[in-house]
Amino acid sequence: MTVRPIRLFGDPILRSATDPVRVGAPGIRDLVDDLMDTVREPGRAGVAANQIGVGLRAFSYNVDGEVGYIINPEIVEVRGDRELIDEGCLSVPGLAYPTPRYPYAKVRGVDVDGNEVVLEGEGLMAQALQHETDHLDGTVYVMTLEPATRREALRAIREQDWFH
């Protein structure tokens, strides 16, 4: 299908919670195809639908050679103590900050046919599951940073050429 452009921090769609997907609704297979094509670009671990301008609850992932998608994901389990992990975001290009994440995460959702999908993992997969689910809830990772780091991140964002 299509590699879609990524919306950047400051775009209102990134600050709005996405709507649940109605399985079987027109255009959902095309959305999934676009998410899959977009996440396959080099250096991408995940793409949420609102990052490509669609306010629906779906994301694709590309972690350790495993590429897939999930519709209507909800985090159903996290484990361990939150740790600060260097994290970046396609919607905040060129910047990365220590972000509090659980070392294990599990999400549950469905595929385009309504079949249950469960994704879980540690490390980068856990980070991606939390990061993309946050996007679908209208939260860009820089808003989850500790206060001093968030101030630093927002100042750096304002100085980026892409922000203006």
Backbone as a chain_set.jsonl record, in Angstrom:
{"seq": "MTVRPIRLFGDPILRSATDPVRVGAPGIRDLVDDLMDTVREPGRAGVAANQIGVGLRAFSYNVDGEVGYIINPEIVEVRGDRELIDEGCLSVPGLAYPTPRYPYAKVRGVDVDGNEVVLEGEGLMAQALQHETDHLDGTVYVMTLEPATRREALRAIREQDWFH", "coords": {"N": [[0.839, -1.185, 0.0], [1.072, 1.876, 1.186], [3.72, 3.932, 2.357], [3.305, 6.026, 4.901], [3.507, 9.535, 5.779], [4.961, 10.679, 8.862], [3.363, 12.171, 11.585], [4.291, 15.059, 13.436], [5.443, 16.094, 16.705], [3.358, 18.381, 18.316], [1.349, 18.373, 16.482], [-2.108, 18.248, 16.676], [-3.471, 15.745, 16.565], [-1.864, 13.911, 17.794], [-2.183, 14.353, 20.467], [-4.647, 13.522, 21.144], [-6.841, 11.039, 22.345], [-7.319, 7.957, 20.69], [-9.992, 6.494, 18.716], [-11.867, 3.464, 19.25], [-11.496, 0.701, 16.984], [-13.867, -0.484, 14.71], [-14.3, -3.696, 13.996], [-14.163, -4.967, 10.763], [-15.0, -2.664, 9.595], [-15.124, -0.369, 6.823], [-12.066, 0.24, 5.119], [-10.27, -0.551, 7.11], [-8.505, -2.707, 6.631], [-6.87, -1.494, 4.71], [-5.739, 0.54, 6.284], [-4.251, -1.029, 8.108], [-2.454, -2.218, 6.287], [-1.064, 0.098, 5.467], [0.063, 0.879, 7.941], [1.752, -1.309, 8.367], [3.49, -1.136, 6.112], [4.643, 1.337, 6.671], [5.967, 0.949, 9.142], [7.964, -0.741, 8.4], [10.052, 0.703, 7.39], [13.527, 1.551, 7.691], [14.925, 1.586, 11.003], [12.662, 1.794, 12.561], [10.604, 0.945, 15.266], [7.975, 0.904, 15.936], [4.706, 2.068, 14.953], [2.047, 4.114, 15.522], [-1.445, 4.486, 14.723], [-2.403, 7.149, 14.91], [-0.061, 8.523, 14.509], [0.226, 8.508, 11.815], [-1.801, 10.059, 11.079], [-4.372, 9.058, 11.517], [-7.089, 8.673, 13.542], [-7.575, 6.222, 14.986], [-7.599, 3.223, 16.987], [-4.969, 1.461, 16.676], [-1.846, -0.169, 16.051], [1.375, -0.776, 14.542], [4.289, -2.898, 14.689], [7.849, -3.466, 14.799], [10.114, -5.321, 15.798], [13.094, -6.754, 16.646], [13.163, -8.259, 14.253], [10.592, -9.232, 14.121], [7.567, -8.473, 12.751], [4.454, -6.911, 12.904], [1.001, -6.25, 13.766], [-1.6, -4.744, 15.76], [-4.958, -4.351, 16.712], [-7.116, -2.245, 18.543], [-5.599, -2.35, 21.006], [-4.958, -3.021, 24.451], [-3.199, -2.493, 27.416], [-2.643, -5.182, 29.463], [-1.063, -6.242, 31.375], [1.788, -5.433, 33.305], [5.114, -5.798, 34.476], [7.584, -5.788, 37.079], [9.869, -3.23, 38.275], [9.59, 0.14, 37.292], [11.941, 1.401, 34.973], [14.452, 3.706, 33.909], [14.809, 4.198, 30.56], [16.58, 4.867, 27.645], [14.865, 6.539, 25.156], [13.364, 7.215, 22.025], [11.37, 8.817, 19.447], [9.447, 8.656, 16.515], [7.84, 10.815, 16.036], [9.107, 12.814, 17.308], [11.641, 13.608, 16.11], [15.166, 12.93, 16.132], [15.746, 13.312, 18.809], [16.234, 11.945, 22.095], [15.387, 10.568, 25.256], [15.754, 9.62, 28.747], [13.291, 7.462, 29.734], [10.611, 6.481, 31.814], [9.869, 3.103, 32.009], [8.226, -0.071, 32.231], [9.846, -3.25, 32.65], [8.624, -5.45, 31.507], [5.832, -6.084, 29.453], [2.427, -6.642, 28.473], [0.002, -6.825, 25.976], [-3.377, -6.897, 24.837], [-5.52, -7.451, 22.105], [-7.064, -7.358, 18.884], [-7.053, -8.875, 15.55], [-7.509, -7.979, 12.027], [-9.675, -9.567, 11.406], [-10.998, -9.915, 13.731], [-9.991, -11.787, 15.458], [-8.479, -12.786, 18.532], [-5.497, -11.207, 19.64], [-2.479, -11.442, 21.316], [0.21, -9.779, 22.574], [3.429, -9.789, 23.937], [6.324, -9.06, 25.907], [9.785, -8.462, 26.795], [12.329, -5.985, 27.373], [13.112, -4.275, 24.382], [10.685, -4.914, 23.092], [8.781, -4.746, 25.179], [9.066, -2.048, 25.763], [8.263, -0.899, 23.301], [5.571, -1.751, 23.157], [4.434, -0.362, 25.315], [5.033, 2.292, 24.584], [3.709, 2.64, 22.069], [1.05, 2.119, 22.793], [0.667, 4.206, 24.579], [0.757, 6.327, 22.699], [-1.703, 5.852, 21.376], [-3.405, 6.493, 23.374], [-3.175, 9.169, 23.383], [-0.818, 10.267, 24.319], [2.378, 11.494, 24.02], [5.674, 10.362, 24.368], [7.481, 12.23, 25.582], [5.938, 13.618, 27.344], [5.722, 11.994, 29.505], [8.03, 12.053, 30.876], [10.32, 12.593, 33.63], [9.932, 15.573, 35.602], [12.124, 17.592, 35.354], [13.566, 16.587, 33.198], [11.566, 16.571, 31.273], [11.115, 19.336, 30.936], [13.598, 20.036, 29.814], [13.452, 18.501, 27.451], [11.205, 19.63, 26.131], [12.145, 22.207, 25.707], [14.269, 21.637, 23.956], [12.809, 20.581, 21.806], [11.39, 22.833, 20.921], [13.473, 24.162, 19.738], [14.039, 22.778, 17.431], [14.234, 22.514, 13.879], [12.135, 21.219, 12.528], [9.976, 21.68, 14.137], [8.905, 24.158, 13.74]], "CA": [[0.0, 0.0, 0.0], [1.729, 3.171, 1.209], [4.457, 4.428, 3.514], [2.67, 7.308, 5.199], [4.343, 10.471, 6.542], [4.769, 10.67, 10.312], [2.976, 13.446, 12.19], [5.292, 15.492, 14.387], [5.024, 16.685, 17.975], [2.681, 19.651, 18.084], [0.143, 18.059, 15.718], [-3.154, 17.929, 17.654], [-3.92, 14.344, 16.561], [-1.011, 13.146, 18.71], [-2.601, 14.635, 21.849], [-6.034, 13.064, 21.301], [-7.032, 9.587, 22.442], [-7.891, 7.395, 19.465], [-11.269, 5.791, 18.831], [-11.788, 2.024, 18.975], [-11.749, 0.259, 15.617], [-14.964, -1.429, 14.526], [-13.797, -4.759, 13.128], [-14.946, -5.089, 9.537], [-15.336, -1.346, 9.051], [-14.409, -0.08, 5.578], [-10.783, 0.906, 5.201], [-9.396, -1.037, 8.177], [-7.412, -3.486, 6.028], [-5.953, -0.527, 4.091], [-5.011, 1.169, 7.384], [-3.258, -1.995, 8.589], [-1.417, -2.304, 5.253], [-0.256, 1.313, 5.547], [0.847, 0.789, 9.171], [2.804, -2.309, 8.156], [4.475, -0.565, 5.187], [5.311, 2.464, 7.319], [6.862, 0.471, 10.202], [9.085, -1.496, 7.806], [11.152, 1.611, 7.069], [14.652, 1.334, 8.614], [15.009, 2.303, 12.263], [11.346, 1.973, 13.179], [10.165, -0.151, 16.127], [6.52, 0.921, 16.035], [3.982, 3.21, 14.401], [0.642, 4.17, 15.934], [-2.289, 5.04, 13.663], [-2.474, 8.612, 14.961], [1.191, 9.068, 13.978], [0.058, 8.685, 10.363], [-2.95, 10.928, 10.872], [-5.645, 8.343, 11.618], [-7.456, 8.635, 14.949], [-8.124, 4.918, 15.347], [-6.773, 2.482, 17.94], [-4.212, 0.381, 16.047], [-0.44, 0.13, 15.808], [2.24, -1.81, 13.982], [5.568, -2.989, 15.386], [8.956, -4.078, 14.074], [11.06, -5.508, 16.892], [13.939, -7.953, 16.535], [12.774, -9.029, 13.076], [9.172, -9.588, 14.186], [6.755, -7.359, 12.27], [3.037, -7.235, 13.01], [0.09, -5.158, 14.124], [-2.679, -5.08, 16.692], [-6.088, -3.418, 16.697], [-7.75, -2.055, 19.85], [-4.77, -2.896, 22.09], [-5.026, -2.543, 25.83], [-2.193, -3.119, 28.273], [-3.312, -6.025, 30.455], [-0.123, -6.606, 32.428], [3.167, -4.965, 33.324], [5.836, -6.415, 35.599], [8.878, -5.227, 37.453], [9.927, -1.819, 38.652], [9.876, 1.002, 36.146], [13.343, 1.762, 34.806], [14.68, 4.756, 32.918], [15.366, 3.616, 29.341], [16.676, 5.872, 26.582], [13.771, 6.329, 24.204], [13.105, 8.235, 21.037], [10.052, 8.708, 18.839], [9.383, 9.166, 15.147], [7.143, 12.101, 16.072], [10.025, 13.752, 17.95], [12.866, 13.116, 15.481], [16.482, 13.433, 16.491], [15.905, 13.492, 20.249], [15.958, 10.77, 22.923], [15.464, 10.895, 26.677], [15.457, 8.513, 29.653], [11.843, 7.387, 29.895], [10.253, 5.395, 32.738], [9.144, 1.99, 31.395], [8.285, -1.366, 32.885], [10.671, -4.168, 31.861], [7.773, -6.449, 30.842], [4.475, -5.603, 29.152], [1.561, -7.535, 27.7], [-1.194, -6.165, 25.463], [-4.375, -7.765, 24.217], [-6.36, -6.785, 21.125], [-7.569, -8.241, 17.834], [-6.57, -8.643, 14.191], [-8.55, -7.411, 11.153], [-10.826, -10.464, 11.363], [-11.595, -9.993, 15.059], [-9.356, -12.835, 16.263], [-7.678, -12.237, 19.623], [-4.046, -11.102, 19.506], [-1.784, -11.116, 22.557], [1.627, -9.476, 22.377], [4.108, -9.573, 25.205], [7.763, -9.136, 25.788], [10.674, -7.705, 27.654], [13.273, -5.175, 26.617], [12.589, -3.385, 23.354], [9.268, -5.208, 22.838], [8.006, -4.152, 26.276], [9.135, -0.601, 25.564], [7.435, -0.555, 22.139], [4.155, -1.951, 23.493], [4.022, 0.753, 26.173], [5.166, 3.532, 23.818], [2.644, 2.74, 21.057], [-0.237, 2.222, 23.495], [0.602, 5.604, 25.03], [0.346, 7.144, 21.55], [-3.126, 5.659, 21.113], [-4.11, 7.179, 24.464], [-2.961, 10.607, 23.212], [0.357, 10.682, 25.078], [3.701, 11.384, 23.412], [6.558, 9.957, 25.465], [8.128, 13.333, 26.297], [5.036, 14.077, 28.402], [5.826, 11.054, 30.63], [9.357, 12.183, 31.465], [10.409, 13.251, 34.923], [9.744, 17.01, 35.341], [13.302, 18.331, 34.862], [13.88, 16.059, 31.869], [10.505, 17.04, 30.38], [11.41, 20.739, 30.611], [14.732, 20.006, 28.884], [12.97, 17.956, 26.171], [10.327, 20.606, 25.482], [13.012, 23.295, 25.246], [14.978, 21.128, 22.775], [11.831, 20.455, 20.716], [11.128, 24.178, 20.394], [14.647, 24.598, 18.969], [14.182, 21.956, 16.234], [13.723, 23.089, 12.634], [10.87, 20.589, 12.135], [8.893, 22.117, 15.023], [8.364, 25.467, 13.333]], "C": [[0.884, 1.249, 0.0], [2.527, 3.369, 2.493], [3.931, 5.841, 3.761], [3.629, 8.228, 5.967], [3.96, 10.45, 8.027], [4.414, 12.074, 10.783], [3.964, 13.78, 13.304], [4.678, 16.133, 15.622], [4.498, 18.091, 17.73], [1.421, 19.461, 17.255], [-0.944, 17.616, 16.705], [-3.584, 16.455, 17.674], [-3.09, 13.489, 17.521], [-1.407, 13.333, 20.162], [-4.018, 14.168, 22.118], [-6.074, 11.546, 21.393], [-7.734, 9.108, 21.176], [-9.196, 6.671, 19.761], [-11.075, 4.299, 18.582], [-12.132, 1.734, 17.515], [-12.949, -0.682, 15.637], [-14.481, -2.461, 13.519], [-14.741, -4.906, 11.936], [-15.331, -3.768, 8.913], [-14.542, -1.113, 7.767], [-13.08, 0.626, 5.851], [-9.826, 0.364, 6.25], [-8.236, -1.856, 7.614], [-6.395, -2.559, 5.364], [-5.121, 0.18, 5.164], [-3.916, 0.234, 7.884], [-2.119, -2.136, 7.574], [-0.486, -1.089, 5.312], [0.618, 1.318, 6.812], [2.019, -0.175, 9.0], [3.888, -1.778, 7.21], [5.297, 0.525, 5.869], [6.299, 1.991, 8.383], [8.062, -0.297, 9.65], [10.25, -0.602, 7.381], [12.273, 1.413, 8.101], [14.574, 2.194, 9.871], [13.692, 2.486, 12.985], [10.955, 0.734, 13.982], [8.648, -0.206, 16.234], [5.951, 2.181, 15.423], [2.527, 3.093, 14.845], [-0.17, 4.866, 14.842], [-2.35, 6.565, 13.717], [-1.165, 9.256, 14.497], [1.139, 9.219, 12.463], [-1.257, 9.403, 10.055], [-4.31, 10.271, 10.967], [-5.971, 8.146, 13.104], [-8.137, 7.351, 15.371], [-7.098, 4.123, 16.152], [-6.142, 1.254, 17.283], [-2.75, 0.807, 15.964], [0.252, -1.069, 15.184], [3.553, -1.789, 14.761], [6.57, -3.737, 14.517], [10.103, -4.207, 15.068], [11.795, -6.83, 16.699], [13.498, -8.862, 15.394], [11.333, -9.488, 13.06], [8.349, -8.357, 13.823], [5.291, -7.783, 12.353], [2.233, -6.009, 13.379], [-0.908, -5.672, 15.15], [-3.71, -3.958, 16.629], [-6.726, -3.421, 18.088], [-6.926, -2.631, 21.003], [-5.039, -2.228, 23.423], [-3.916, -3.234, 26.597], [-2.941, -3.894, 29.358], [-2.377, -6.437, 31.583], [1.208, -5.902, 32.203], [3.81, -5.603, 34.553], [7.149, -5.709, 35.825], [8.764, -3.775, 37.871], [10.246, -1.002, 37.41], [11.34, 1.411, 36.17], [13.422, 2.892, 33.792], [15.423, 4.133, 31.743], [15.425, 4.721, 28.298], [15.655, 5.548, 25.507], [13.688, 7.518, 23.269], [11.737, 7.997, 20.432], [10.102, 9.301, 17.444], [8.718, 10.539, 15.095], [7.958, 13.193, 16.771], [11.418, 13.419, 17.417], [14.135, 13.778, 16.01], [16.732, 13.588, 17.974], [15.585, 12.178, 20.967], [16.2, 11.149, 24.377], [15.191, 9.657, 27.514], [13.984, 8.554, 30.059], [11.5, 6.24, 30.841], [9.384, 4.341, 32.037], [9.276, 0.743, 32.253], [9.106, -2.325, 32.019], [9.889, -5.263, 31.137], [6.403, -5.819, 30.612], [3.747, -6.634, 28.305], [0.336, -6.74, 27.271], [-2.1, -7.205, 24.818], [-5.228, -6.919, 23.29], [-6.848, -7.81, 20.124], [-6.849, -7.959, 16.521], [-7.731, -8.137, 13.336], [-9.797, -8.29, 11.07], [-11.506, -10.628, 12.717], [-11.026, -11.096, 15.931], [-8.475, -12.199, 17.331], [-6.188, -12.283, 19.287], [-3.5, -10.725, 20.879], [-0.32, -10.923, 22.21], [2.244, -9.249, 23.745], [5.603, -9.639, 24.989], [8.469, -8.311, 26.825], [11.56, -6.842, 26.763], [12.584, -4.269, 25.613], [11.112, -3.657, 23.058], [8.39, -4.597, 23.926], [7.941, -2.641, 26.116], [8.217, -0.18, 24.417], [5.951, -0.701, 22.459], [3.637, -0.798, 24.346], [4.002, 2.069, 25.391], [3.999, 3.7, 22.836], [1.267, 2.837, 21.703], [-0.416, 3.627, 24.057], [0.163, 6.514, 23.886], [-1.162, 7.059, 21.334], [-3.994, 6.301, 22.192], [-3.909, 8.695, 24.406], [-1.762, 11.152, 23.966], [1.631, 10.436, 24.286], [4.69, 11.212, 24.561], [7.184, 11.113, 26.234], [7.245, 13.855, 27.434], [5.084, 13.163, 29.626], [7.159, 11.169, 31.358], [9.288, 12.824, 32.841], [10.464, 14.759, 34.682], [10.957, 17.756, 34.779], [13.664, 17.882, 33.451], [12.833, 16.52, 30.86], [10.735, 18.496, 29.981], [12.543, 20.819, 29.599], [14.279, 19.543, 27.494], [12.115, 18.984, 25.435], [11.118, 21.805, 24.965], [13.742, 22.865, 23.973], [14.041, 20.999, 21.576], [11.572, 21.822, 20.081], [12.275, 24.687, 19.527], [14.831, 23.821, 17.663], [13.574, 22.642, 15.023], [12.356, 22.517, 12.268], [9.702, 21.08, 12.972], [8.241, 23.396, 14.545], [7.59, 25.414, 12.065]], "O": [[1.392, 1.648, -1.048], [2.068, 3.019, 3.581], [4.098, 6.734, 2.93], [4.473, 7.746, 6.722], [2.804, 10.235, 8.389], [5.08, 13.046, 10.426], [4.418, 12.894, 14.028], [3.558, 16.643, 15.593], [5.118, 18.886, 17.024], [0.515, 20.293, 17.31], [-0.716, 16.697, 17.491], [-4.023, 15.967, 18.716], [-3.563, 12.46, 18.004], [-1.001, 12.542, 21.013], [-4.544, 14.393, 23.208], [-5.421, 10.851, 20.614], [-8.63, 9.774, 20.66], [-9.47, 6.287, 20.898], [-10.216, 3.909, 17.792], [-12.943, 2.426, 16.899], [-13.034, -1.572, 16.483], [-14.278, -2.153, 12.344], [-15.96, -4.962, 12.093], [-15.919, -3.735, 7.832], [-13.42, -1.6, 7.632], [-12.995, 1.501, 6.712], [-8.667, 0.779, 6.284], [-7.102, -1.715, 8.073], [-5.191, -2.804, 5.442], [-3.924, 0.395, 4.973], [-2.775, 0.659, 8.066], [-0.95, -2.169, 7.958], [0.734, -1.231, 5.219], [1.782, 1.716, 6.758], [3.136, 0.107, 9.434], [5.077, -1.952, 7.477], [6.507, 0.618, 5.663], [7.373, 2.577, 8.516], [9.059, -0.483, 10.348], [11.323, -1.105, 7.047], [11.99, 1.135, 9.266], [14.208, 3.368, 9.817], [13.615, 3.265, 13.936], [10.967, -0.383, 13.463], [8.089, -1.246, 16.583], [6.606, 3.222, 15.373], [1.863, 2.092, 14.574], [0.345, 5.724, 14.125], [-2.349, 7.213, 12.671], [-1.164, 10.43, 14.125], [1.922, 9.975, 11.889], [-1.758, 9.363, 8.931], [-5.308, 10.856, 10.545], [-5.202, 7.517, 13.831], [-9.168, 7.386, 16.043], [-5.891, 4.322, 16.016], [-6.698, 0.157, 17.323], [-2.448, 1.992, 15.824], [-0.21, -2.206, 15.28], [3.888, -0.797, 15.408], [6.21, -4.519, 13.637], [10.953, -3.324, 15.172], [11.176, -7.889, 16.601], [13.462, -10.084, 15.542], [10.889, -10.08, 12.076], [8.42, -7.33, 14.497], [4.93, -8.879, 11.925], [2.72, -4.88, 13.312], [-1.036, -6.876, 15.372], [-3.372, -2.78, 16.509], [-6.857, -4.468, 18.722], [-7.464, -3.313, 21.874], [-5.31, -1.03, 23.501], [-3.712, -4.438, 26.442], [-3.767, -3.333, 30.078], [-2.825, -6.921, 32.622], [1.691, -5.788, 31.077], [3.137, -5.908, 35.537], [7.742, -5.123, 34.92], [7.688, -3.178, 37.822], [11.065, -1.4, 36.583], [11.906, 1.721, 37.218], [12.561, 3.017, 32.921], [16.524, 3.606, 31.901], [14.443, 5.433, 28.085], [15.59, 4.423, 25.011], [13.909, 8.664, 23.66], [11.019, 7.088, 20.847], [10.732, 10.335, 17.224], [9.007, 11.335, 14.201], [7.546, 14.352, 16.817], [12.286, 12.995, 18.18], [14.183, 14.976, 16.289], [17.836, 13.963, 18.368], [14.761, 11.395, 20.496], [17.091, 11.938, 24.692], [14.49, 8.747, 27.072], [13.501, 9.527, 30.638], [12.034, 5.141, 30.694], [8.302, 4.649, 31.537], [10.292, 0.525, 32.913], [9.072, -2.23, 30.792], [10.428, -5.929, 30.253], [5.882, -5.109, 31.473], [4.349, -7.385, 27.537], [-0.295, -6.066, 28.085], [-1.65, -8.239, 24.326], [-5.617, -5.804, 23.638], [-7.028, -8.982, 20.455], [-6.139, -6.963, 16.381], [-8.819, -7.891, 13.856], [-10.866, -7.805, 10.701], [-12.471, -11.382, 12.846], [-11.523, -11.326, 17.034], [-7.804, -11.198, 17.077], [-5.689, -13.26, 18.728], [-3.998, -9.802, 21.523], [0.311, -11.802, 21.623], [1.652, -8.597, 24.605], [6.082, -10.207, 24.007], [7.867, -7.578, 27.609], [11.533, -6.967, 25.538], [11.61, -3.587, 25.932], [10.36, -2.718, 22.798], [7.361, -3.993, 23.622], [6.89, -2.03, 26.31], [7.474, 0.793, 24.546], [5.153, 0.151, 22.067], [2.528, -0.311, 24.127], [3.069, 2.861, 25.521], [3.38, 4.762, 22.774], [0.405, 3.564, 21.209], [-1.516, 4.179, 24.021], [-0.698, 7.374, 24.07], [-1.821, 8.079, 21.132], [-5.162, 6.615, 21.961], [-4.405, 9.424, 25.265], [-1.684, 12.352, 24.231], [1.93, 9.299, 23.922], [4.552, 11.849, 25.605], [7.401, 10.989, 27.44], [7.746, 14.464, 28.379], [4.546, 13.513, 30.676], [7.395, 10.467, 32.342], [8.322, 13.511, 33.174], [10.992, 15.19, 33.657], [10.812, 18.492, 33.803], [14.027, 18.702, 32.607], [13.169, 16.827, 29.716], [10.568, 18.851, 28.814], [12.465, 21.581, 28.634], [14.676, 20.123, 26.483], [12.29, 19.183, 24.232], [10.801, 22.354, 23.91], [13.826, 23.635, 23.017], [14.443, 21.281, 20.447], [11.538, 21.952, 18.857], [12.071, 25.551, 18.673], [15.698, 24.172, 16.864], [12.524, 23.277, 15.124], [11.504, 23.242, 11.755], [8.549, 20.92, 12.571], [7.107, 23.681, 14.927], [7.082, 26.438, 11.608]]}, "num_chains": 1, "name": "protein.A"}
